[in-house]
Amino acid sequence: MSRTPRPRNRGATYRGGLSAGPAGYSRRAPASAAALPAIMLGSFALLGAALFAGVIAVYAAYTGGLPDVGQVENFQLSEGSRIVSADGVELATFAAEQRRVIPYAQIPKVMVDAQVAAEDQTFWTNPCVDFRGIVRAFLQNVSAGRQVSGASTICQQLVRMRLFSPDLLADPHRQVERKLKEAILALRVGERYPGEQGKQKLLEMYVNQVYYGNNAYGIWAAAHAYFGKDITRTDAKDKLTVAEAAMLAGLVRAPSQLDPSKAAVREKDSKGRNVLVVPSDADAVRVQGFVLDQMAQQGYITATQRDDAKAEKLVIAPSQGQRYRAPHFVYAVRAAANDLLGGENLLDSGGLTVTTTLDYRGYQVYAEKWGAIAYDMNHLSDRALTAKYGAAAMSWIRQLQHRNINNDALVTINYRTGAVLAYVGSANYYGTATKAFQPNYDVVGTAYRQAGSAFKPITYSTGFEVNAVTPASMFMDVKGEMVPGYSVPDADGQERGPVRLRDALKYSLNIPAVKTQQVIGTDRVVAQAERYGLRWDPRQAKEVAVASLTLGVIGVHQIDLAGAYGAIANGGVLARPYLIQKITDRGGKVIYDHNADAPKPERVISSQATYLVTDILADNTDPQANPWWGPRFALPGANGGRRPATLKTGTTNDFRDLQAFGYLAADPDPKKSQGAIVTGVWVGNSDFSAISHVFAADGPTFVWHDYMAEVAAHNKLPVRDFVRPDGIVEKQVDAISGMLPGPHTTHTITEVFKADNVPTEKDTLHIQAGIEKVSGKLWQPGCGDLKGASPGPSGTSSPSSSAAPSGVAVVVGSGPVYLSLGDWESAHKTWMDADKAWITRWRGKEGGIPRFPLLALDAPLAPAEKCTPGQYPTSTPTPSPSPTPSATPSATVAPTPSHTPPGPPTPTPGPSPTAGATPTAAPTAVPTPPAPP
């Protein structure tokens, strides 16, 4: 339907910019109105010119001095990089001679399709830069708030590998510059190598250069290293399957981490032969699945071929590469260099020298010796074991044999600097693989294992820091609900009653530890653990803040836990563990220096809070302070003396992870780092299978002790004691309650405290009390007769200052002293209910309470409940009513404890978490006879 145009002005006709006024006169538009369009047009013109000039200037700035893209073919592939220890030992060479360059025509088509699908789906059609991919990656990264996606094409990766200098790649402040130059050069490369033949040449250069892990550089070496195939041959046995090609293509993304040979396990094939098979849950298989999906989506394979390839069992060829010294460490260095250099390829082509932190002669050789225990005791005779480890060690090695112990790991860090001095990721990198022992499995740096009770110092240091507890704080070591639905026993299943925090940590008691976490607040403990540098197992990331956190149920890296102990040892200053000291190019130019380029150590907690933890853990290697562990784990010092050291163990309740961590005292001068070492030892199985009832105190602790004794002697480390910082004071406290000595205190101890958090209340745990005769409860005014009171007139009884023949108190305030524990934890009803049940169970049988190795109770237990006034009549005659009644004798009421129980708990989920392959561990297991966890 047509519509009649609406007139622009009903009373005037516009002609040439003039309009008719009301009287018919013409009127000129104001000059300012006429000039405005011209001004705006001029401004836009100037702005456009400025933008154009700016673009030209930026382009000129980033294109000036760029290399000739023709050099992309002249790249030298022959010079590898050297990895050397801090003491000058060559650990490895990432050598170019393990590469075999082949032409495009000899690259299998399935490999070409797989590599394109994995790295650059628009490779054959894009101009060497994927603009859509850049926009997509930008939006994904903005949405995530961090780098989660990239858009580098194969051309861009080739430019980065062959045309960029090491200093540009290593400088984090030049990332924008690198990206712009990378895109400009990639476009130029695309122009230089046009069409399908040009793309074939680019892909040929790419697959001959990239690193595929397992010391394989280029696609020929990768196919040969992983599958024993020569892809230049036409024999059927040398042809790559779709599954194999997809796995190889996926490795380029993170070759050191995805290396399937590290995860392969030994199995029997259909003919009964031993073969190495990649498990279906390996990371390399996960990435292979992505590549196969992309291949199907791009039309390179059918859906049926994709599904068949996913179901195919991947068999890895036996290792044919060179043997590295400290191999777990070397591969960890390679991964670290990848982060520093923006990729691993420079290690293969740049002729670099990577100077690491490893002290090979001083620490690593001893770490490899003692870290091989789990493997050796299953493969060596007792005679060979004695020859290697000595007769003294055989007493504890024999106790570990036939207990399904197959693997262990060890790491030593200089906690003043963060330098990793020794690194053994598994017992024997070149040993024979089984499911329980996977030699390439790196417990130190890549695996997530549970810390067990080795986590407890993190909890207690947090409590000291926020003044929630002190080393003298007393908790009831009694089983019951810590939070709704969650309870936990001690390792030996015993209940010791009142326990001061020093003893709870020293002897690794679980119940007081979990209660302490609740008093502190779980969120505070989580936050402090992260400040210490702990990274949680991603499979458990949503369930970290659980009530059992302090029992070490969340998987962590061993190197991170060692770093946390190092921060405690270093007075609260965290020097993050690192592996690479310096990287220089082939001309000797420094392109990375840890001292200049890495973040400095940072304070993460006060020196006073960490000193309290150190002072407690140092008891565990002192026979005088710890009769349980001290005689076994005292380190020898000079002239037959003792070397001060800390020690803490951890055992998960399913016996899947055994841990031991401890450190030596450093030089009082914080600028000196010699001897400032912390060592962590792990014992377990690669497949998380359980050990047969061995506690950490019987396994990794002995490894830790003998290794530390040997390296201290070899390196002639001075014997030092731990230096007490300012802000620490000593106080005499009651040995049971931890409060200041009161009128009925019989035993005291000297304890250390933060100066701003010392006890202020006198002991109220010890009281004099009367017992009601009928109910047996604590007597108070208005209750019935006192137990044991002497008879009154006419057979009645009345309070008397005399004692009954049985010796039981008859008058409150003048009888024997009792321990009043029923209301100690009254702020937590479930705790208090459990305490009262325990008191009822043990009252009158105090001599049988399993207190070892704690001080025995110094008084009998008072009844858990107070009597109810008026419930039972007194036998004393009641006076006749009188306007002025006479006073009735009454006993003095038992004093109510003035101790303030721990505050209400922070709401925390109860059950221990379970995630993936990581076992759930709550309490430390129950031994018979008792043994430390």
Long-range contacts (C-beta under 8 A, 24 or more apart in sequence): 59-184, 62-177, 62-180, 62-181, 62-184, 63-184, 66-181, 66-184, 66-185, 67-163, 67-185, 69-159, 69-163, 69-185, 69-188, 69-189, 69-192, 70-192, 71-162, 71-163, 72-158, 72-159, 72-162, 72-163, 72-189, 72-205, 73-205, 75-161, 75-162, 75-205, 75-209, 75-349, 76-349, 77-101, 77-208, 77-209, 77-217, 77-348, 77-349, 79-349, 79-350, 79-351, 79-586, 80-347, 80-348, 80-349, 80-351, 81-346, 81-347, 81-348, 81-350, 81-351, 81-352, 81-353, 81-354, 82-352, 82-353, 82-354, 83-324, 83-330, 83-333, 83-334, 83-354, 83-356, 84-353, 84-354, 84-355, 84-356, 85-325, 85-326, 85-356, 85-358, 85-359, 85-360, 85-364, 86-355, 86-356, 86-357, 86-358, 86-359, 86-360, 86-419, 86-581, 87-359, 87-360, 87-361, 87-362, 89-325, 89-360, 89-361, 90-325, 91-324, 91-325, 91-326, 91-329, 91-330, 91-356, 91-358, 91-360, 92-322, 92-324, 92-325, 92-327, 92-330, 93-322, 94-215, 94-217, 94-334, 94-347, 94-348, 95-322, 96-217, 96-348, 96-349, 98-215, 98-216, 98-217, 98-221, 98-321, 98-322, 99-208, 99-217, 99-218, 99-220, 99-221, 99-348, 100-218, 100-220, 100-221, 100-224, 101-208, 101-218, 101-220, 102-208, 102-218, 102-219, 102-220, 102-231, 102-232, 103-204, 104-200, 104-201, 104-203, 104-204, 106-231, 106-232, 107-203, 107-204, 107-207, 107-219, 107-231, 108-231, 108-239, 108-240, 108-245, 110-240, 110-241, 110-242, 110-245, 110-300, 111-207, 111-219, 111-223, 111-231, 111-240, 111-245, 111-248, 111-249, 112-203, 113-245, 113-295, 113-298, 113-300, 113-301, 114-242, 114-245, 114-246, 114-248, 114-249, 114-291, 114-295, 114-300, 115-154, 115-203, 115-206, 115-207, 115-219, 115-249, 115-252, 116-154, 116-203, 116-298, 117-249, 117-291, 117-294, 117-295, 117-297, 117-298, 117-300, 118-246, 118-249, 118-250, 118-252, 118-253, 118-290, 118-291, 118-294, 119-153, 119-154, 119-157, 119-249, 119-252, 120-153, 120-154, 120-155, 121-294, 121-298, 122-153, 123-153, 123-154, 123-199, 123-203, 124-196, 124-199, 126-153, 126-190, 127-187, 127-190, 128-153, 128-155, 128-156, 128-186, 128-187, 128-189, 128-190, 128-202, 129-153, 129-155, 129-156, 129-183, 129-186, 129-187, 129-190, 152-182, 153-186, 154-202, 154-203, 154-206, 155-186, 155-189, 155-190, 155-202, 156-182, 156-183, 156-186, 157-206, 157-210, 158-189, 158-202, 158-205, 158-206, 158-209, 159-185, 159-186, 159-189, 160-342, 160-343, 160-345, 161-209, 161-210, 161-343, 161-345, 161-346, 161-349, 162-205, 162-209, 162-349, 166-341, 166-346, 166-350, 166-352, 166-583, 166-585, 166-591, 167-585, 167-589, 167-591, 169-341, 169-342, 169-343, 169-346, 170-340, 170-341, 170-342, 170-583, 170-591, 170-592, 178-342, 209-345, 209-348, 209-349, 210-252, 210-345, 211-252, 211-255, 211-344, 211-345, 211-347, 211-348, 212-248, 212-251, 212-252, 212-255, 213-251, 213-255, 213-256, 213-258, 213-259, 213-260, 213-261, 214-255, 214-259, 214-261, 214-319, 214-321, 215-321, 215-322, 216-321, 217-348, 219-248, 222-248, 222-251, 223-248, 224-317, 224-320, 225-261, 225-317, 225-319, 225-320, 225-321, 226-260, 226-261, 226-316, 226-317, 227-315, 227-316, 227-317, 228-317, 228-318, 228-320, 241-309, 241-312, 242-292, 242-295, 242-301, 242-305, 242-306, 242-308, 242-309, 243-288, 243-292, 243-309, 243-310, 243-312, 243-314, 244-314, 246-288, 246-291, 246-292, 246-295, 246-309, 247-278, 247-284, 247-285, 247-287, 247-288, 247-291, 247-314, 249-291, 250-284, 250-287, 250-288, 250-290, 250-291, 251-284, 251-287, 253-287, 254-338, 255-344, 256-331, 256-334, 256-335, 256-338, 256-344, 257-283, 257-335, 257-446, 258-283, 258-284, 258-287, 259-284, 259-331, 259-440, 260-284, 260-285, 260-314, 260-316, 261-316, 261-319, 261-440, 262-438, 262-440, 262-441, 262-442, 263-438, 263-440, 263-441, 264-316, 264-433, 264-438, 264-440, 265-433, 265-434, 265-435, 265-438, 265-687, 266-432, 266-433, 266-434, 266-435, 269-315, 275-315, 276-315, 276-316, 276-317, 276-318, 276-433, 277-313, 277-314, 277-315, 277-316, 278-313, 278-314, 278-315, 278-316, 281-917, 285-314, 323-430, 325-360, 325-364, 326-358, 326-360, 326-364, 326-368, 326-423, 326-424, 327-429, 327-430, 328-423, 328-424, 328-425, 328-426, 328-429, 328-442, 328-444, 328-445, 329-356, 329-358, 329-364, 329-420, 329-423, 329-425, 329-579, 331-442, 332-423, 332-425, 332-442, 332-444, 332-445, 332-446, 332-579, 333-579, 333-580, 335-445, 336-578, 336-579, 336-580, 337-580, 337-583, 340-580, 340-583, 340-592, 341-583, 341-592, 350-585, 350-586, 351-585, 351-586, 352-583, 352-584, 352-585, 352-586, 352-591, 353-583, 353-584, 354-580, 354-582, 354-583, 355-580, 355-581, 355-582, 355-583, 355-584, 356-579, 356-580, 356-581, 357-414, 357-419, 357-420, 357-421, 357-578, 357-579, 357-580, 357-581, 358-420, 358-421, 358-422, 358-423, 358-579, 359-421, 359-422, 362-421, 362-711, 362-714, 362-715, 363-412, 363-421, 363-422, 363-711, 363-715, 364-421, 364-422, 364-423, 364-424, 366-422, 366-707, 366-710, 366-711, 366-714, 367-410, 367-411, 367-412, 367-422, 367-423, 367-424, 367-707, 368-424, 369-707, 370-410, 370-703, 370-706, 370-707, 370-710, 371-408, 371-409, 371-410, 371-424, 371-427, 371-681, 371-703, 371-707, 372-424, 372-427, 372-428, 373-397, 373-400, 373-408, 373-427, 373-703, 374-405, 374-406, 374-407, 374-408, 374-427, 374-437, 374-683, 375-406, 375-407, 375-427, 375-428, 375-431, 375-437, 376-427, 376-428, 377-401, 377-405, 378-405, 378-406, 379-431, 379-432, 389-706, 393-702, 393-706, 396-698, 396-702, 399-694, 399-698, 400-694, 400-698, 400-699, 402-692, 403-691, 403-692, 403-693, 403-694, 404-436, 404-685, 404-689, 404-690, 404-691, 404-692, 405-683, 405-684, 405-685, 405-691, 405-694, 405-699, 406-434, 406-436, 406-437, 406-685, 406-686, 407-436, 407-437, 407-438, 407-441, 407-443, 407-683, 407-684, 407-685, 407-686, 408-681, 408-682, 408-683, 408-684, 408-700, 408-703, 409-442, 409-443, 409-444, 409-558, 409-681, 409-682, 410-444, 410-679, 410-680, 410-681, 410-682, 410-703, 410-707, 411-444, 411-558, 411-559, 411-562, 411-679, 411-680, 412-562, 412-677, 412-678, 412-679, 412-711, 413-559, 413-562, 413-563, 413-566, 413-577, 413-677, 413-678, 413-679, 414-575, 414-673, 414-676, 414-677, 415-563, 415-565, 415-566, 415-567, 415-569, 415-570, 415-575, 415-663, 415-666, 415-676, 415-677, 415-678, 416-570, 416-575, 416-601, 416-666, 416-670, 416-672, 416-673, 416-676, 417-575, 417-601, 417-673, 417-676, 418-563, 418-566, 418-575, 418-576, 418-577, 418-578, 418-601, 419-577, 419-578, 419-581, 420-559, 420-577, 420-578, 420-579, 421-677, 422-679, 423-559, 423-579, 426-686, 435-686, 435-687, 435-689, 436-685, 436-686, 436-687, 436-689, 437-685, 437-686, 438-686, 438-687, 441-686, 443-558, 443-682, 443-684, 444-557, 444-558, 444-559, 445-557, 445-558, 445-559, 446-557, 447-557, 447-558, 448-536, 448-537, 448-538, 448-539, 448-555, 448-556, 448-557, 448-918, 449-555, 449-556, 449-558, 449-657, 449-682, 449-684, 449-918, 450-552, 450-553, 450-554, 450-555, 450-556, 450-650, 450-652, 450-656, 450-657, 450-918, 450-919, 450-921, 451-552, 451-556, 451-561, 451-650, 451-657, 451-659, 452-551, 452-552, 452-649, 452-650, 452-651, 452-652, 452-657, 452-658, 452-659, 452-696, 452-921, 452-924, 452-933, 453-508, 453-510, 453-513, 453-551, 453-552, 453-648, 453-649, 453-650, 453-651, 453-659, 453-696, 453-924, 453-933, 454-552, 454-561, 454-648, 454-649, 454-650, 454-659, 454-660, 454-661, 454-680, 454-696, 455-529, 455-549, 455-550, 455-551, 455-552, 455-561, 455-650, 456-505, 456-508, 456-513, 456-550, 456-551, 456-552, 456-648, 456-650, 457-505, 457-565, 457-568, 457-613, 457-617, 457-648, 458-525, 458-528, 458-529, 458-532, 458-534, 458-550, 458-564, 459-513, 459-516, 459-517, 459-520, 459-525, 459-549, 459-550, 460-501, 460-505, 460-513, 460-516, 460-612, 460-613, 460-616, 461-528, 461-568, 461-605, 461-609, 461-610, 461-612, 461-613, 462-520, 462-524, 462-525, 462-528, 462-605, 462-609, 463-516, 463-519, 463-520, 464-608, 464-609, 464-612, 464-613, 464-754, 464-757, 465-528, 465-605, 465-606, 465-609, 466-520, 466-524, 467-754, 467-756, 467-757, 468-516, 468-519, 468-520, 468-521, 468-902, 469-501, 469-516, 469-519, 469-520, 469-902, 470-501, 470-612, 470-738, 470-751, 470-753, 470-754, 470-757, 470-758, 470-759, 471-500, 471-501, 471-502, 471-612, 471-615, 471-616, 471-751, 471-752, 471-753, 472-500, 472-501, 472-502, 472-731, 472-733, 472-738, 472-739, 472-751, 472-753, 472-759, 473-500, 473-501, 473-516, 473-738, 473-902, 474-498, 474-499, 474-500, 474-501, 474-736, 474-737, 474-738, 474-739, 474-765, 474-824, 475-499, 475-501, 475-504, 475-511, 475-512, 475-515, 475-516, 475-825, 475-902, 476-511, 476-515, 476-821, 476-824, 476-825, 476-831, 476-834, 476-835, 476-838, 477-504, 477-509, 477-511, 477-512, 478-511, 478-831, 478-834, 478-835, 478-837, 478-838, 479-511, 479-834, 480-830, 480-831, 480-833, 480-834, 480-835, 480-837, 481-830, 481-831, 481-834, 482-511, 482-514, 482-515, 482-518, 482-547, 482-830, 482-831, 482-905, 482-910, 483-518, 483-547, 483-905, 483-907, 483-908, 483-909, 483-910, 484-830, 484-910, 485-910, 485-911, 486-547, 486-548, 486-909, 486-910, 486-911, 486-912, 488-514, 488-548, 488-551, 488-922, 488-923, 489-923, 489-926, 490-923, 490-924, 490-926, 490-933, 491-651, 491-695, 491-923, 491-924, 491-925, 491-926, 491-927, 491-930, 491-931, 491-932, 491-933, 492-850, 492-926, 492-927, 492-928, 492-929, 492-930, 492-931, 493-926, 494-850, 494-930, 495-838, 495-850, 496-849, 496-850, 496-851, 496-854, 497-821, 497-838, 497-842, 497-849, 497-851, 497-857, 498-736, 498-737, 498-765, 498-819, 498-821, 498-824, 498-857, 499-854, 500-735, 500-736, 500-738, 500-751, 501-738, 502-616, 502-619, 502-751, 503-854, 505-613, 505-616, 505-617, 506-616, 506-617, 506-619, 506-620, 506-625, 506-626, 507-626, 507-628, 507-853, 507-854, 507-932, 508-648, 508-649, 508-924, 508-932, 508-933, 510-551, 510-923, 510-924, 510-933, 513-550, 513-551, 514-547, 514-548, 514-550, 514-551, 515-825, 515-828, 515-831, 515-902, 516-550, 517-547, 517-549, 517-550, 517-908, 518-547, 518-828, 518-902, 518-905, 518-906, 518-908, 519-902, 519-903, 519-905, 520-906, 521-906, 522-546, 522-547, 522-549, 522-906, 522-908, 523-906, 525-549, 525-550, 528-604, 528-605, 529-564, 531-574, 531-604, 531-605, 532-560, 532-563, 532-564, 532-567, 532-574, 532-604, 532-605, 533-560, 533-563, 533-564, 533-567, 533-574, 533-576, 533-577, 534-560, 534-561, 534-564, 535-560, 537-915, 537-916, 537-918, 539-915, 539-916, 539-917, 539-918, 540-913, 540-915, 540-916, 540-918, 543-909, 543-913, 543-915, 545-908, 545-909, 546-908, 546-909, 546-910, 546-911, 546-912, 546-913, 547-908, 547-909, 547-910, 548-911, 548-912, 548-913, 548-921, 548-922, 548-923, 551-653, 551-912, 551-921, 551-922, 551-923, 551-924, 552-650, 552-652, 552-659, 552-921, 553-652, 553-912, 553-913, 553-920, 553-921, 553-922, 554-913, 555-915, 555-918, 558-680, 558-682, 559-680, 561-659, 561-661, 561-680, 562-661, 562-678, 562-679, 562-680, 565-648, 565-661, 565-662, 565-663, 565-678, 565-680, 566-663, 566-678, 567-604, 567-605, 567-610, 568-605, 568-610, 568-613, 568-614, 568-663, 569-610, 569-614, 569-646, 569-663, 569-666, 569-676, 569-678, 570-601, 570-610, 570-666, 570-676, 571-607, 571-610, 571-611, 571-670, 571-725, 572-603, 572-604, 572-605, 572-606, 572-607, 572-609, 572-610, 573-601, 573-602, 573-603, 573-604, 574-601, 574-602, 574-603, 574-604, 575-601, 576-601, 606-727, 606-754, 607-725, 607-727, 608-725, 608-727, 608-728, 608-754, 608-755, 609-754, 611-722, 611-724, 611-725, 611-728, 611-752, 612-728, 612-752, 612-753, 612-754, 614-646, 614-722, 615-722, 615-724, 615-752, 617-646, 617-647, 617-648, 617-662, 618-644, 618-645, 618-646, 618-722, 620-646, 620-647, 620-648, 620-662, 621-645, 621-646, 621-647, 621-662, 626-853, 627-853, 628-853, 628-932, 629-697, 629-932, 632-697, 632-701, 632-705, 633-701, 633-705, 635-664, 635-705, 635-708, 635-709, 635-712, 636-709, 636-713, 637-719, 638-719, 641-719, 643-712, 643-719, 644-719, 644-720, 644-721, 644-722, 645-708, 647-701, 647-704, 647-705, 649-695, 649-696, 649-697, 649-700, 649-701, 649-932, 649-933, 650-696, 650-924, 650-933, 651-695, 651-696, 651-697, 651-924, 651-925, 651-933, 652-919, 652-921, 652-924, 652-925, 653-921, 653-922, 653-923, 653-924, 653-925, 654-690, 654-919, 654-920, 654-921, 654-925, 655-690, 655-691, 655-692, 655-693, 655-694, 655-925, 656-684, 656-685, 656-688, 656-689, 656-690, 656-691, 656-919, 656-921, 657-682, 657-684, 657-919, 657-921, 658-682, 658-683, 658-684, 658-691, 658-694, 658-695, 658-696, 658-699, 658-700, 659-683, 659-696, 659-700, 660-696, 660-699, 660-700, 660-701, 660-703, 660-704, 661-704, 662-704, 662-708, 664-708, 664-712, 664-717, 664-720, 665-720, 665-721, 665-722, 665-723, 666-720, 667-718, 667-720, 668-720, 668-723, 674-717, 674-718, 675-712, 675-715, 675-717, 675-718, 675-720, 677-708, 677-711, 677-717, 679-704, 679-707, 679-708, 681-707, 688-917, 688-918, 688-919, 693-925, 693-927, 695-924, 695-925, 695-927, 695-931, 695-932, 695-933, 696-932, 696-933, 697-931, 697-932, 697-933, 698-931, 724-752, 727-754, 727-755, 727-756, 728-752, 728-753, 728-754, 728-755, 729-753, 729-754, 729-755, 729-758, 731-758, 731-759, 733-759, 734-763, 734-765, 734-766, 735-855, 735-858, 736-765, 736-766, 736-819, 736-855, 736-857, 736-858, 737-763, 737-764, 737-765, 737-766, 737-899, 739-763, 739-764, 739-765, 739-899, 742-766, 744-768, 744-817, 744-859, 746-817, 746-858, 746-859, 747-855, 747-858, 761-898, 761-899, 761-900, 764-820, 764-895, 764-896, 764-897, 764-898, 764-899, 765-819, 765-820, 765-821, 765-824, 765-897, 765-899, 766-817, 766-818, 766-819, 766-820, 766-858, 766-859, 767-817, 767-818, 767-819, 767-820, 767-862, 767-894, 767-895, 767-897, 768-809, 768-812, 768-813, 768-814, 768-815, 768-816, 768-817, 768-818, 768-894, 769-809, 769-812, 769-815, 769-818, 769-820, 769-862, 769-894, 770-799, 770-809, 770-810, 770-811, 770-812, 770-815, 770-891, 770-894, 771-808, 771-809, 771-863, 772-867, 772-872, 773-797, 773-872, 774-872, 775-867, 775-868, 775-871, 775-872, 776-863, 777-863, 777-865, 777-866, 777-867, 777-868, 778-820, 778-862, 778-863, 778-865, 778-866, 778-867, 778-894, 779-812, 779-867, 779-891, 779-894, 780-866, 780-867, 780-869, 780-893, 780-894, 781-869, 781-890, 781-891, 781-893, 782-869, 782-870, 783-867, 783-868, 783-869, 783-870, 783-871, 783-872, 783-874, 784-867, 784-871, 784-872, 784-873, 784-874, 785-872, 785-874, 785-875, 785-876, 786-810, 786-811, 786-812, 786-891, 792-875, 792-876, 793-877, 794-877, 795-875, 796-875, 796-876, 796-877, 797-874, 797-875, 797-876, 798-875, 798-876, 798-889, 799-889, 799-890, 799-891, 811-891, 811-892, 812-891, 812-892, 812-893, 812-894, 813-891, 813-892, 816-859, 816-860, 817-859, 818-859, 818-860, 818-861, 818-862, 819-857, 819-858, 819-859, 819-860, 819-861, 819-862, 820-862, 820-894, 820-897, 821-861, 821-862, 821-864, 822-862, 822-863, 822-864, 822-865, 823-896, 823-897, 823-901, 824-897, 824-899, 824-901, 825-901, 825-902, 826-901, 827-901, 827-902, 827-903, 827-904, 828-901, 828-902, 828-904, 828-905, 835-864, 836-864, 836-865, 837-864, 839-863, 839-864, 840-864, 850-930, 852-930, 866-894
